[in-house]
Amino acid sequence: MSPKHPLDPDASMGAMVDEGQTQRVLGFIDRARADGGECVLGGTRAFPVANGCYIEPTIFKGRRREPHDCPRRNFRARARGDSV
C-alpha cells in the first residue's frame, strides 16, 4: 500500500487533512490502547520520512466501542463522492 492523493480514484491510502488531524487520530489510537485494546495492525504514522500526514490502517480487537471512540466518518470516501 502506498500513499496517494485522496482524490485519486486508484488511491488505497490517502493523507489526513493536516498535522492537527493526524495528531487527533493518533490520540484516538493511543486512547484505545490505554483502554485495553490490542492493536493487531497498524496504529502508527506511516511514511514519516515523506513528511506527509499518513497513518497506517489500524485494527483493534478486545475492546467495546465507546462513545468517545473515533468518529464514524470516512473523509476519504466522502471526498471521492463514495457513499459512506
C-alpha positions as CSV (number, residue, x, y, z in Angstrom):
1,M,0.0,0.0,0.0
2,S,1.4,3.4,-0.9
3,P,0.1,6.8,-0.2
4,K,-1.6,8.8,-3.0
5,H,-3.6,11.9,-3.3
6,P,-7.0,11.2,-1.7
7,L,-8.9,12.3,-4.8
8,D,-7.0,9.8,-7.0
9,P,-9.5,7.1,-7.8
10,D,-6.7,4.5,-7.5
11,A,-5.8,5.6,-4.0
12,S,-5.9,2.9,-1.5
13,M,-4.5,5.2,1.2
14,G,-4.9,9.0,1.4
15,A,-3.5,11.5,3.8
16,M,-5.0,13.1,6.8
17,V,-6.2,16.7,6.3
18,D,-3.2,18.3,8.2
19,E,-0.8,17.7,11.1
20,G,-3.6,18.6,13.6
21,Q,-5.9,15.9,12.3
22,T,-3.0,13.5,12.2
23,Q,-2.3,14.1,15.9
24,R,-6.0,13.9,16.7
25,V,-6.3,10.4,15.1
26,L,-3.0,9.2,16.8
27,G,-4.6,10.4,20.0
28,F,-7.7,8.2,19.4
29,I,-5.3,5.2,18.8
30,D,-3.4,6.0,22.0
31,R,-6.6,6.1,24.0
32,A,-7.8,2.8,22.5
33,R,-4.5,1.2,23.6
34,A,-4.8,2.8,27.1
35,D,-8.4,1.5,27.4
36,G,-7.1,-2.1,26.9
37,G,-7.4,-2.6,23.2
38,E,-4.9,-4.8,21.4
39,C,-3.7,-3.2,18.2
40,V,-3.3,-6.1,15.7
41,L,-2.5,-4.0,12.7
42,G,-1.0,-0.5,12.1
43,G,-1.6,2.2,14.7
44,T,1.4,4.4,13.8
45,R,2.3,7.2,11.5
46,A,3.1,5.8,8.0
47,F,5.9,7.1,5.8
48,P,7.2,9.7,8.3
49,V,10.2,10.4,6.1
50,A,7.9,11.6,3.3
51,N,6.8,14.5,5.6
52,G,3.2,13.7,5.0
53,C,0.2,13.2,7.2
54,Y,-0.4,9.4,6.8
55,I,-1.5,6.9,9.4
56,E,-1.3,3.2,8.8
57,P,-4.7,1.4,8.5
58,T,-5.4,0.3,12.1
59,I,-7.3,-2.6,13.6
60,F,-8.0,-3.2,17.2
61,K,-9.5,-6.2,19.0
62,G,-10.6,-6.9,22.5
63,R,-12.5,-3.8,23.5
64,R,-16.0,-2.4,23.1
65,R,-16.8,0.7,21.1
66,E,-17.4,3.6,23.5
67,P,-19.0,7.0,22.7
68,H,-15.6,8.7,22.9
69,D,-14.1,6.5,20.2
70,C,-13.2,7.7,16.7
71,P,-16.0,9.4,14.7
72,R,-17.6,7.1,12.2
73,R,-16.9,9.4,9.3
74,N,-14.8,8.3,6.4
75,F,-13.4,11.6,5.0
76,R,-11.6,10.0,2.0
77,A,-14.7,8.3,0.8
78,R,-16.7,11.5,1.2
79,A,-14.1,13.5,-0.7
80,R,-14.2,11.0,-3.6
81,G,-18.0,11.0,-3.5
82,D,-18.4,7.4,-2.4
83,S,-21.4,6.6,-0.1
84,V,-20.5,6.0,3.5
